[in-house]
Amino acid sequence: MAAEKLTDTPLVEVGLYWWVAPNFEQSEIGRKKFLAHCPFEWIAKKNEMRRLYRLLNGSEIQFKSADNPDSLRGEGLSGVIVDEGGIILRDDELWDSVLRPALTDKQGWAWFLGTPKGKNRFWQLFNKGRDPLETEWASWQFESFGNPWLELSERAKLEASSPGLVFQQEILAQFIDAKSIVFGNFTKCIGSRAMPPIEGTEYYGGLDLAKYQDFTVFSIFNCFGRQVFLERFPHIDWNLQIQKIEKIMQDYFNPQTNVDSTGVGDPIFEELARLGLNVNPIQFGKSGLKQQVIDTLVMAFENQTIQILDNPIQTAELSAYEYELTGSGAFRYNAPSGQHDDIVIADALAVFGLKHRQQPVYLGVMDVS
């Protein structure tokens, strides 16, 4: 539809028209759509270097990147398509200071396309189109599966495998609050009980090592998704902590244990590995890895595939844990300022290992109640 608008309108109203996207690569998507829709014989002249196309009637269509808004100043426009508005309209500058003034002389039009990325300037402009008093604005909202070319069967699969916040934003095209809690319904999953190790059962651990004022936390789930062990270590000597961790892992048959090895955790992980313990390093500094780990815990709560202990400190951390949307629309997870998230991280590391486990091997009849 946008490619049609950018092709058909310039044939009627001679002028300069832009397609503006967050970066070069995304503006190339718009250019390819335009060329697929515009008959070759309508183009009188083209400048591939500037990605500028002049039609037979004198109208010009150009594809621009918004990575440097100042480079877009100075032109008078008859129309503009703003692609991925949720990203490039995360603040007011591009529209209010650059594109809107460029449309003034010729009373040009603007179309805004994109996936919501929080309640930013894109959301504000969208709401103008829903206000009956804003007669020059109109808004439409479509979920991804409004596209007739997508199989509806995929919708249920995506909903089952995506965290609720991600599904709401990326698939349902909903504007998510910039900051809110992450684990909305985890209390339905409280109901496990602490259990001693049972021979023949596989266990999966998550170990968050103390940093600065935090606690070291060890969380263990069995292969049935039940949390059976949770302990927070006070601020004690690292050698004593290592001894304590070694004892716990030996008791639970040396379970596969994911360890946050970021920063201070790296040398501790190396010592645990040297002792022959079944530890796996997880470095949250790697792009997107923390979100993957936390999203696994989010999905486990949403699908109620795990049960956790009724521990008041754990409940408090899960209740307070929050997300905020970055400027690019990605989710950033953290505890509120001044609060701890050690148990949340340990739980997430353990459940991440549980999800990616091999099928458990049962060595006998056991009581898992």
Backbone torsions as a table, in degrees:
resi	resn	phi	psi	omega
1	MET	NA	-42.6	180.0
2	ALA	-65.9	-39.6	178.5
3	ALA	-64.0	-36.6	177.5
4	GLU	-65.9	-42.9	178.6
5	LYS	-59.9	-41.7	-177.1
6	LEU	-74.4	-16.7	178.0
7	THR	-94.5	-46.2	-171.0
8	ASP	-77.7	-43.4	-177.1
9	THR	-61.0	-43.7	179.0
10	PRO	-61.7	-19.7	177.2
11	LEU	-72.6	-25.2	-178.3
12	VAL	-96.1	-40.9	-177.0
13	GLU	-118.8	109.5	-178.0
14	VAL	-69.6	131.8	179.8
15	GLY	175.8	-171.2	177.3
16	LEU	-104.2	128.1	-177.1
17	TYR	-125.7	140.6	-179.8
18	TRP	-120.3	149.3	163.4
19	TRP	-114.3	116.2	-175.4
20	VAL	-113.8	126.4	179.5
21	ALA	-128.6	166.8	-175.3
22	PRO	-59.5	-33.9	-177.3
23	ASN	-149.8	176.9	-176.3
24	PHE	-59.3	-46.1	-175.4
25	GLU	-60.9	-42.4	-179.0
26	GLN	-73.6	-31.5	175.3
27	SER	-69.1	-26.8	175.5
28	GLU	-64.3	-32.9	176.6
29	ILE	-61.3	-44.6	177.4
30	GLY	-62.9	-41.2	-179.6
31	ARG	-62.3	-41.8	-179.6
32	LYS	-66.2	-37.1	177.1
33	LYS	-65.2	-41.3	178.3
34	PHE	-61.9	-47.5	-178.7
35	LEU	-65.9	-30.5	177.9
36	ALA	-71.1	-27.2	-178.1
37	HIS	-94.1	-32.6	-174.7
38	CYS	-84.8	121.1	176.4
39	PRO	-57.0	137.7	-176.4
40	PHE	-57.0	-36.1	-175.5
41	GLU	-72.5	-11.0	176.7
42	TRP	-78.6	-17.9	-176.1
43	ILE	-90.1	118.2	-178.7
44	ALA	-85.2	-34.2	-176.2
45	LYS	-156.6	147.4	178.3
46	LYS	-140.3	147.7	175.4
47	ASN	-124.5	98.2	-174.6
48	GLU	-65.2	-31.4	179.6
49	MET	-62.7	-44.7	179.8
50	ARG	-90.6	-3.9	-176.6
51	ARG	52.7	51.2	-176.5
52	LEU	-119.7	132.1	-177.8
53	TYR	-127.3	126.2	178.0
54	ARG	-104.3	126.1	178.9
55	LEU	-84.2	170.3	-175.8
56	LEU	-60.7	-30.4	-177.7
57	ASN	-87.7	1.4	177.8
58	GLY	102.3	-11.1	177.1
59	SER	-64.9	147.4	178.5
60	GLU	-122.4	138.3	180.0
61	ILE	-124.9	126.9	-176.0
62	GLN	-133.1	146.9	-177.3
63	PHE	-111.1	121.3	-169.4
64	LYS	-123.3	156.1	174.7
65	SER	-106.1	141.5	-178.5
66	ALA	-99.4	15.4	-178.2
67	ASP	-68.7	-18.1	173.4
68	ASN	-132.4	88.7	-174.9
69	PRO	-55.2	-32.4	-179.1
70	ASP	-63.2	-25.3	179.4
71	SER	-72.3	-9.7	-178.4
72	LEU	-97.4	0.9	-177.8
73	ARG	-79.8	153.1	168.8
74	GLY	105.1	-22.1	-178.1
75	GLU	-90.0	151.9	170.9
76	GLY	-101.8	126.4	-172.5
77	LEU	-114.2	145.0	172.4
78	SER	-92.3	-18.3	178.5
79	GLY	-173.0	153.6	179.1
80	VAL	-147.0	138.5	170.5
81	ILE	-106.2	120.4	179.2
82	VAL	-99.5	107.5	-176.6
83	ASP	-92.8	145.0	-176.1
84	GLU	53.9	53.7	-177.9
85	GLY	-59.8	-30.5	179.2
86	GLY	-61.5	-26.1	-179.6
87	ILE	-90.8	-53.3	-172.3
88	ILE	-82.1	-10.3	175.2
89	LEU	-107.4	33.4	178.3
90	ARG	-70.7	-15.1	170.7
91	ASP	-136.3	-176.5	-171.7
92	ASP	-85.0	-17.8	-165.0
93	GLU	-60.8	-50.9	-171.9
94	LEU	-59.9	-45.7	-178.5
95	TRP	-79.1	-54.3	-171.9
96	ASP	-70.5	-34.2	-173.4
97	SER	-102.9	-17.9	-174.5
98	VAL	-120.0	-64.6	-171.3
99	LEU	-75.2	-43.0	-179.1
100	ARG	-60.9	-46.3	176.1
101	PRO	-61.0	-33.1	-178.6
102	ALA	-67.0	-21.7	-179.8
103	LEU	-90.3	-7.8	-169.7
104	THR	-65.6	-50.6	-173.9
105	ASP	-57.3	-42.4	-174.9
106	LYS	-102.7	9.5	-179.0
107	GLN	48.5	51.3	-175.9
108	GLY	-76.9	170.6	-179.0
109	TRP	-106.4	163.7	176.4
110	ALA	-139.8	136.1	171.1
111	TRP	-113.9	137.5	178.6
112	PHE	-117.8	124.2	-179.9
113	LEU	-119.3	155.9	171.2
114	GLY	143.6	168.3	175.3
115	THR	-85.6	135.8	176.8
116	PRO	-57.4	144.0	176.9
117	LYS	-135.7	60.0	-177.9
118	GLY	88.8	178.3	-176.2
119	LYS	-94.4	74.1	-178.2
120	ASN	-106.5	-155.5	-178.0
121	ARG	-63.9	-34.1	176.7
122	PHE	-58.5	-44.6	178.5
123	TRP	-63.8	-40.0	179.5
124	GLN	-63.5	-42.6	179.0
125	LEU	-68.8	-37.1	176.4
126	PHE	-58.5	-41.4	-179.0
127	ASN	-69.0	-25.2	173.7
128	LYS	-59.5	-39.2	-179.5
129	GLY	-71.0	-12.6	178.3
130	ARG	-99.3	-4.6	-179.1
131	ASP	-91.4	116.0	-178.1
132	PRO	-62.1	-17.7	179.1
133	LEU	-83.6	-16.4	178.0
134	GLU	-91.8	78.0	-169.5
135	THR	-70.6	-15.7	179.2
136	GLU	-90.2	1.0	-176.5
137	TRP	-119.7	149.1	173.3
138	ALA	-147.3	144.4	-177.8
139	SER	-131.5	146.3	175.3
140	TRP	-133.8	147.2	-178.1
141	GLN	-136.3	124.2	-178.5
142	PHE	-131.5	135.3	172.7
143	GLU	-77.8	162.3	-175.1
144	SER	-56.3	-37.2	-175.3
145	PHE	-85.9	12.3	163.5
146	GLY	-74.1	-14.1	176.1
147	ASN	-73.0	116.7	-175.7
148	PRO	-65.9	-14.7	-178.2
149	TRP	-84.8	-7.6	178.7
150	LEU	-94.0	139.6	179.3
151	GLU	-74.2	125.0	-179.2
152	LEU	-62.7	-25.7	179.7
153	SER	-62.7	-26.2	179.7
154	GLU	-71.5	-23.3	-177.5
155	ARG	-62.5	-47.3	-179.7
156	ALA	-64.4	-37.1	178.6
157	LYS	-64.3	-43.8	179.7
158	LEU	-65.2	-41.2	-178.7
159	GLU	-64.5	-35.7	-178.9
160	ALA	-75.0	-25.3	-173.6
161	SER	-107.6	-1.5	-178.1
162	SER	-113.3	140.5	172.0
163	PRO	-55.7	145.3	-175.2
164	GLY	-54.4	-42.0	-179.1
165	LEU	-63.4	-41.3	-179.8
166	VAL	-66.6	-43.9	-179.8
167	PHE	-62.5	-43.5	-179.9
168	GLN	-60.6	-42.6	-176.4
169	GLN	-78.1	-52.0	-169.9
170	GLU	-81.4	-28.6	-176.2
171	ILE	-106.7	-44.4	-177.9
172	LEU	-88.4	-5.0	177.6
173	ALA	58.6	42.4	178.7
174	GLN	-98.8	147.7	177.9
175	PHE	-86.7	114.1	-175.4
176	ILE	-91.9	144.2	175.7
177	ASP	-57.0	143.8	-176.4
178	ALA	-67.0	-19.1	-178.0
179	LYS	-152.9	129.2	178.7
180	SER	-167.8	177.5	-179.8
181	ILE	-74.5	155.9	-175.7
182	VAL	-94.8	-47.2	-172.6
183	PHE	-100.2	86.8	-173.8
184	GLY	-75.4	-28.6	-173.0
185	ASN	-129.6	29.2	-175.3
186	PHE	-67.0	-23.2	-176.2
187	THR	-62.8	-23.1	176.2
188	LYS	-66.2	-17.2	-176.8
189	CYS	-99.8	5.5	175.9
190	ILE	-80.0	129.0	-179.3
191	GLY	164.2	-3.3	177.1
192	SER	-78.8	173.5	175.7
193	ARG	-139.0	152.1	178.8
194	ALA	-63.5	134.4	-177.8
195	MET	-136.1	141.1	174.4
196	PRO	-68.9	161.6	179.3
197	PRO	-61.5	137.6	178.4
198	ILE	-114.0	123.3	-178.3
199	GLU	-62.0	136.6	-178.4
200	GLY	95.6	-7.8	178.2
201	THR	-100.4	139.7	175.5
202	GLU	-91.1	143.4	-178.4
203	TYR	-126.7	154.6	-179.0
204	TYR	-135.2	125.6	-174.8
205	GLY	-110.5	155.1	172.1
206	GLY	-130.6	128.0	-174.4
207	LEU	-126.3	114.3	175.7
208	ASP	-105.9	115.3	-174.9
209	LEU	-85.8	143.9	-173.9
210	ALA	-61.6	137.8	173.6
211	LYS	-130.0	125.9	177.7
212	TYR	56.1	-109.0	-175.4
213	GLN	-97.1	7.1	-177.5
214	ASP	-81.9	177.8	175.9
215	PHE	-109.2	153.8	166.8
216	THR	-82.7	134.0	-178.2
217	VAL	-129.9	134.6	176.2
218	PHE	-119.7	119.7	179.3
219	SER	-120.2	134.7	-178.1
220	ILE	-129.7	132.7	174.9
221	PHE	-116.2	147.6	172.5
222	ASN	-87.4	175.3	-174.3
223	CYS	-69.1	-7.3	177.5
224	PHE	-95.4	4.9	177.1
225	GLY	85.7	15.5	179.4
226	ARG	-101.6	131.2	174.5
227	GLN	-75.1	124.0	-175.0
228	VAL	-116.5	-11.6	-177.2
229	PHE	-150.8	138.3	175.9
230	LEU	-152.4	126.5	178.3
231	GLU	-144.9	138.0	173.7
232	ARG	-107.7	133.1	179.3
233	PHE	-98.3	134.9	174.7
234	PRO	-70.9	-179.4	-177.5
235	HIS	-75.9	86.1	179.9
236	ILE	-118.3	166.9	-178.6
237	ASP	-53.8	142.1	-178.9
238	TRP	-58.6	-38.2	-179.7
239	ASN	-62.3	-39.3	177.4
240	LEU	-67.5	-37.6	177.8
241	GLN	-63.8	-43.3	-179.9
242	ILE	-61.3	-42.4	178.1
243	GLN	-61.6	-41.3	-179.1
244	LYS	-65.6	-44.7	179.0
245	ILE	-62.0	-43.7	179.9
246	GLU	-59.6	-42.6	-179.4
247	LYS	-63.9	-45.0	-179.7
248	ILE	-61.7	-44.8	-178.0
249	MET	-66.3	-37.1	176.7
250	GLN	-65.5	-39.3	178.6
251	ASP	-61.9	-39.0	-176.9
252	TYR	-96.6	30.9	172.7
253	PHE	61.1	38.3	175.8
254	ASN	52.4	62.2	-175.8
255	PRO	-68.1	153.9	171.4
256	GLN	-60.7	121.9	-173.9
257	THR	-128.8	120.4	174.7
258	ASN	-83.1	129.9	-176.1
259	VAL	-118.9	129.1	172.0
260	ASP	-70.1	101.3	-175.5
261	SER	-98.1	14.7	179.5
262	THR	-67.6	133.4	173.6
263	GLY	62.2	-116.7	-175.1
264	VAL	-62.8	-22.2	-177.6
265	GLY	-75.1	-15.4	-174.1
266	ASP	-65.3	-51.6	179.5
267	PRO	-65.3	-31.3	178.0
268	ILE	-67.8	-43.1	176.4
269	PHE	-57.7	-44.9	-179.1
270	GLU	-59.6	-38.7	179.0
271	GLU	-68.9	-39.8	177.3
272	LEU	-63.4	-40.1	178.3
273	ALA	-66.5	-37.9	179.7
274	ARG	-62.4	-29.2	179.4
275	LEU	-78.9	-0.3	178.5
276	GLY	84.8	16.5	-179.3
277	LEU	-83.1	149.0	-173.9
278	ASN	-83.4	72.3	-176.2
279	VAL	-110.3	147.2	-179.1
280	ASN	-127.6	125.1	-176.4
281	PRO	-78.2	135.2	173.7
282	ILE	-123.1	115.3	-179.0
283	GLN	-105.9	109.1	-176.4
284	PHE	-70.3	-10.4	176.8
285	GLY	-68.8	-19.1	179.7
286	LYS	-72.0	141.5	-172.4
287	SER	-56.2	122.2	172.2
288	GLY	78.1	-5.2	-173.5
289	LEU	-69.8	-40.5	179.5
290	LYS	-61.7	-41.2	179.6
291	GLN	-63.2	-39.8	178.0
292	GLN	-60.7	-43.6	-178.1
293	VAL	-66.0	-47.6	-179.9
294	ILE	-66.1	-40.4	179.1
295	ASP	-59.1	-33.7	177.9
296	THR	-63.0	-41.4	177.2
297	LEU	-68.2	-40.1	177.1
298	VAL	-56.5	-48.3	-178.2
299	MET	-65.4	-37.3	179.1
300	ALA	-63.1	-40.0	176.7
301	PHE	-69.7	-44.0	-177.6
302	GLU	-63.8	-38.7	179.8
303	ASN	-89.7	-3.6	178.9
304	GLN	54.4	47.6	179.0
305	THR	-96.6	0.0	177.3
306	ILE	-131.9	161.8	170.8
307	GLN	-129.0	139.5	-177.3
308	ILE	-119.3	163.2	179.3
309	LEU	-70.8	151.9	175.7
310	ASP	-86.0	79.7	-176.7
311	ASN	-114.8	121.2	-173.4
312	PRO	-62.6	-34.1	179.0
313	ILE	-70.4	-41.0	176.6
314	GLN	-61.8	-45.4	179.8
315	THR	-60.3	-41.1	-179.5
316	ALA	-64.7	-43.4	-179.6
317	GLU	-65.0	-43.8	-179.4
318	LEU	-65.7	-35.9	-179.6
319	SER	-67.4	-33.0	-174.9
320	ALA	-92.0	-19.9	-173.5
321	TYR	-59.5	134.8	-171.5
322	GLU	-134.8	163.6	173.5
323	TYR	-118.1	158.4	166.3
324	GLU	-139.4	147.4	179.6
325	LEU	-84.2	131.9	175.1
326	THR	-78.3	174.6	178.8
327	GLY	-59.2	-29.2	-179.1
328	SER	-85.7	-2.5	-179.9
329	GLY	91.5	2.8	177.3
330	ALA	-79.9	159.3	179.1
331	PHE	-92.6	132.5	174.9
332	ARG	-116.5	124.7	-175.9
333	TYR	-102.6	137.3	177.5
334	ASN	-164.6	160.3	168.3
335	ALA	-75.3	151.9	174.4
336	PRO	-57.8	155.0	-178.8
337	SER	-54.1	129.8	178.0
338	GLY	85.7	-0.1	-179.6
339	GLN	-113.6	166.9	-176.3
340	HIS	-99.1	152.9	173.0
341	ASP	-133.7	21.6	-175.0
342	ASP	-60.7	-42.2	-179.0
343	ILE	-69.6	-40.4	178.2
344	VAL	-57.2	-47.1	-178.6
345	ILE	-65.5	-43.5	179.4
346	ALA	-62.8	-42.9	177.6
347	ASP	-61.2	-45.6	-177.8
348	ALA	-63.4	-40.3	178.7
349	LEU	-63.6	-41.2	179.7
350	ALA	-66.9	-44.4	-178.6
351	VAL	-69.1	-32.7	175.4
352	PHE	-61.0	-43.2	176.5
353	GLY	-66.8	-37.9	178.6
354	LEU	-62.6	-42.8	-178.7
355	LYS	-64.8	-38.6	-174.5
356	HIS	-97.0	17.9	-179.0
357	ARG	-73.0	163.5	166.7
358	GLN	-80.4	163.3	179.5
359	GLN	-59.5	132.3	-178.5
360	PRO	-64.5	147.2	177.2
361	VAL	-103.9	122.5	-177.8
362	TYR	-95.3	124.9	-175.1
363	LEU	-104.1	5.4	179.6
364	GLY	168.7	179.4	178.6
365	VAL	-79.1	135.3	-176.7
366	MET	-142.6	157.1	176.7
367	ASP	-93.7	117.4	-178.9
368	VAL	-113.9	14.3	-178.2
369	SER	-74.0	NA	NA
